[in-house]
Amino acid sequence: MNQIPTEPGKSPGAATVPHGAKLGAPTAQSEPSSRSGLGPWLLLGAVGIGLVILATITVVSRSRAGAELEQDTRENLLPTVSIIHPSRTAARVEIELPGNITAFEEAPIYARVNGYLKHWFTDIGTPVTEGQQLAEIETPELDQELNQASAALNQANANLEIARVSAERWQNLRKSDAVSQQDTDVRVATWHARQADVEAAEANVQRLKEMANFKRLVAPFPGVITVRTVDAGTLITAGSSKEIFRLARTDPLRVYVSLPQAYSQMVKTNDEAVLTFAELPGQSFTGTVDRTSGAIDPISRTLLTQILVSNHDRKLLPGSHAMVRVKLAESAHPVVVPVNTLLYRNEQGVQAGLVDSNGIVRLVTVTMGRDYGTTVEVVHGLSESDNVILNPSDSLESGTKVQVAHPGTNAVKSAHE
């Protein structure tokens, strides 16, 4: 049996300690055992931390998704509206309106005496001057009345002369007491009565002479004959409603337009107006505002405005229709919005819906001006900075929360551009 050699002085079976090693210190063989014991615990801790982080991320993601879903749901429940900004009109407004052209002066000419039309001197379209004779009426009855009145005047003068002589004679006899005072006073009173008879006869003669002057129909002012209704031999009756001539003064002409109430404060005397006619393409005629009626028509809510236009060449005809473009200067320029931004309420009138920065709706009452068809002027109630709702619902009320689909859109163009 073999024996393991030992160092001298040591008993067999004693452990051999390497040279230089300290007693009680771990040896190289014991380190792998310690590390292999800590590894599972470190792995378990890392897995736990990862699970916690994953759980946290999941909770946060779900919370955020829930909040976004709730926000989207709330937004989807809000009405969506589109808005525009009103545009400002030009500083000088030009309004075009239909106008009626009339003569500056126009008068029907009637007869003042009975008789027959002896002759007419002017026909329709004839220019005449003031005082020019238009026709002559034959009045045999009036002529006889004038002769009778003249004879009565001569008779009154003769009676006056007899009464004067008698009164003077009785006054001389009264001085010698040849006649009584009573008889003298009667003669003097008769003289004065005959003087009154002469004055009455003279007045009657003068009246008939004035009536005889109406045998000649004359033009009261310069113009053009536009109507003639009788021919020679026609029976003329004084006071009849049938006119014999109609005379019109055509230079200048009066043009009447009905200005909307919204512009009644803008029109001023001498404002320029331009007239155009369908039958005169490419031509325009300039006039000026002469006056207004000074009152708003309660039915049409318009102001009757009179414009004067020169017509030296007689190219324009009274009674015709024209389009009149009146240039009005205004201190406050109205804004223009599409017609589909307005709400028509029975009690509140015309309203528009505005959206503030918080998406809250506010309804305002507006005053409309000119209507251009697709757009309309608003002279009061809106400004350029307002967010006006397009196509508002009839059920829209103030205080409603909405969301804006296209903020900042400005699609309105001025009608004067």
ABEGO torsion letter per residue (X at the ends): XBBBBBBBGBBBGBBBBBBGBBBGBBBAAAAAAAAAAAAAAAAAAAAAAAAAAAAAAAAAAAAAAAAAAAAAAAAAABBBBBBBBBBBBBABBBBBBBBBBBBABBBBBBBABBEBBABBABBBGBBBBBGBBABBBBBAAAAAAAAAAAAAAAAAAAAAAAAAAAAAAAAAAAAAGABBAAAAAAAAAAAAAAAAAAAAAAAAAAAAAAAAAAABBBBABBEBBABBABBBGBBBBBGBABBABBBBBAOBBBBBBBBBAAAAAABBBGBBBBBBBAABBGBBBBBBBABBAGBBBAAAGBBBBBBBBBBAAGABBBGBBBBBBBBBBBABBBBBBBAAABBBBAAAEBBBBBBBAAGBBBBBBBBBBBBAGABBBBABGBBAABBBBBGBBAABBBGBBBBBABBGBBABBBAAX
